[in-house]
Amino acid sequence: MTVQFLGKILKNPMVLASGILGNSKDILERVHEQGCGLVTMKSIGPEPRDGHKNPTVIDLGHGMINAVGLPTPGHLNMENEWKELEKRDFPLVASVYGGSVKEYQMVAEYVSSKKPDFIEINISCPNSEQHGMIFGINPQSSHDVVSAVKKVIDVPLIVKLTPQAPDIARIAKVCEDAGADAICAINTVGPGMVIDIESRLPVLAFKKGGLSGPMIKPIAVRCVFDIYRTVAIPIIGLGGVSTGEDAIEMIMAGASLVGIGSGVRYRGMDVFQKVADEMETWLLDHHLSLEQIKGAAHKENGE
Amino acid sequence: MNTITDQKHIMLRVEEKKVESEMFATLFFQYALSFVPGQFIMVWIPGIDEKPYTISYHSQDRFAITIEAKGIFSKKAVTLDKGDLVGIRGPFGNGFDIHSGEKVAVVAGGCGMAPLATLVEQLDKTATVIHGARKKPYILYPDRFDIERDFCTDDGSFGHKGFVTDLLEKQIALGNHFDRVYTCGPEIMMYHVFNICEKHHIPCQVSLERYMRCGFGVCGACVCGKQVVCKDGPVFGSDTLRKMKDFNTKALLKSGKAVDLSLYFSWRCQ
């Protein structure tokens, strides 16, 4: 089920979401071996950052809530990792975040020199005091950060959006106009909160956290559907996917590739191969190709 | 698809506290925990932090964790007492692979005895248990088991003066045959135990420790080479260890930065 994406050939349309596992070359390589067409590193920021205290990730059964808090060694503090990654034989997305347009630009420019296949800018993380989210909810700041980053990198640019934006399709359009090569939607939903009634305290140390997993899938599908109507660039559809049928639904909403994060919890690291196989079986049973169903939900009669 | 189960914290009150020595305290809880020796739980002290702990005592309706007072969390944990509230998630991880009828050796170093204790209780009296520590107060549960132990301390304050690896080598040299060796303790010690096992073609099971967040194989904080310690481990067998280049060499700090193990452990013990 090979697919073309921004000039690269991927073995299948499955994408590892940023923030899941992607801490080292070794583990990214294993995720690729376990059936993932495109793997994403954990978001890289401008300064070393530990993230939040635990509890940071809780499984609620129907999905997860997390406030890991963007831990990063810092972009200048990863030389060994880049050296390892130079020798990779799999396509790679490097995710980048910052606290200002200048920081995004500085980190992205540096990361671009390390030659990942793509750069994704995270303008949508709800889990830190100042990083990212503010850019993704406002059209002007989204435009500014995308156009600034686009100027200084020489690999294709993916922009990861938040469902917190009042009109996510408008943000996507602004990003496309500012030079984005693809959209990734969505980041976690919320923030939400879980309170332990015995201790009377929020369970997460950061108190609030982003929701992911099966419970957010309808929101993700709606966002991808809205974005597909407004942009011509490809969309990585992400949010609550853990089965082949979920992935087919994302493609019908308009996604070109399908990301998985929390699905690793529910079906193991080989969830990527499982979902790719299930998609393939579904397509075979229906005598259809991926291209034929992409955006199918937008046609009035479904055909 | 696997059944999705809620993994929010189960809130429990400390039922009993036992001070093991000046270094260790054990907290008992009244709760039926389904558990295999070697697995761990995430323990949350509301308002403080959440850390992985092994189950050190286990029966049908009761379990315990044993804490060595080292860092901010553990120094708080040893002050907890009867009635205090903690949250637990888990158990997580794979646990030890136990084969009935085998002649085995258990090699424990310092607080590495805690995850091995429930395993030792399942073994018959033919098992060899080698137990070492820096000095006497670090010998955990000195009077606990029916099986006799070979003790050693670095300073000779309890048992033989020297290392657990000396005692394991000696047992093998005396002609004792082992079908399997289980070990937990400082990583450098486990690395030497593993190498002794390799030299003598004995399958070995090692319980590793890394900084953890989720406990269920998603966040990537505890990756060690291609393995995810919380999900694929914490117990790893010889086949995996042979290929694990980060074993006894590297670990990730909280930021995700990979560093030499000595730097990692000096950070963990702050």
Chai-1 contact restraints between the chains, C-beta under 6 A:
chainA,res_idxA,chainB,res_idxB,connection_type,confidence,min_distance_angstrom,max_distance_angstrom,comment,restraint_id
A,I20,B,V218,contact,1.0,0.0,6.0,A-B,restraint_1
A,L21,B,G220,contact,1.0,0.0,6.0,A-B,restraint_2
A,N23,B,G220,contact,1.0,0.0,6.0,A-B,restraint_3
A,N23,B,V223,contact,1.0,0.0,6.0,A-B,restraint_4
A,N23,B,G256,contact,1.0,0.0,6.0,A-B,restraint_5
A,S24,B,V223,contact,1.0,0.0,6.0,A-B,restraint_6
A,D26,B,G225,contact,1.0,0.0,6.0,A-B,restraint_7
A,D26,B,K226,contact,1.0,0.0,6.0,A-B,restraint_8
A,I27,B,V223,contact,1.0,0.0,6.0,A-B,restraint_9
A,R30,B,K226,contact,1.0,0.0,6.0,A-B,restraint_10
A,P48,B,S255,contact,1.0,0.0,6.0,A-B,restraint_11
A,D50,B,K254,contact,1.0,0.0,6.0,A-B,restraint_12
A,D50,B,S255,contact,1.0,0.0,6.0,A-B,restraint_13
A,K53,B,D49,contact,1.0,0.0,6.0,A-B,restraint_14
A,N54,B,D49,contact,1.0,0.0,6.0,A-B,restraint_15
A,N54,B,E50,contact,1.0,0.0,6.0,A-B,restraint_16
A,P55,B,W44,contact,1.0,0.0,6.0,A-B,restraint_17
A,P55,B,E50,contact,1.0,0.0,6.0,A-B,restraint_18
A,T56,B,R213,contact,1.0,0.0,6.0,A-B,restraint_19
A,V57,B,R213,contact,1.0,0.0,6.0,A-B,restraint_20
A,V57,B,C214,contact,1.0,0.0,6.0,A-B,restraint_21
A,V57,B,C219,contact,1.0,0.0,6.0,A-B,restraint_22
A,D59,B,Q7,contact,1.0,0.0,6.0,A-B,restraint_23
A,G61,B,I4,contact,1.0,0.0,6.0,A-B,restraint_24
A,G61,B,D6,contact,1.0,0.0,6.0,A-B,restraint_25
A,P71,B,S255,contact,1.0,0.0,6.0,A-B,restraint_26
A,P71,B,G256,contact,1.0,0.0,6.0,A-B,restraint_27
A,P73,B,S255,contact,1.0,0.0,6.0,A-B,restraint_28
A,P73,B,G256,contact,1.0,0.0,6.0,A-B,restraint_29
A,P73,B,K257,contact,1.0,0.0,6.0,A-B,restraint_30
A,E198,B,M11,contact,1.0,0.0,6.0,A-B,restraint_31
A,E198,B,L85,contact,1.0,0.0,6.0,A-B,restraint_32
A,S199,B,P46,contact,1.0,0.0,6.0,A-B,restraint_33
A,S199,B,L85,contact,1.0,0.0,6.0,A-B,restraint_34
A,L201,B,P46,contact,1.0,0.0,6.0,A-B,restraint_35
A,V264,B,V218,contact,1.0,0.0,6.0,A-B,restraint_36
A,R265,B,F216,contact,1.0,0.0,6.0,A-B,restraint_37
A,R265,B,V218,contact,1.0,0.0,6.0,A-B,restraint_38
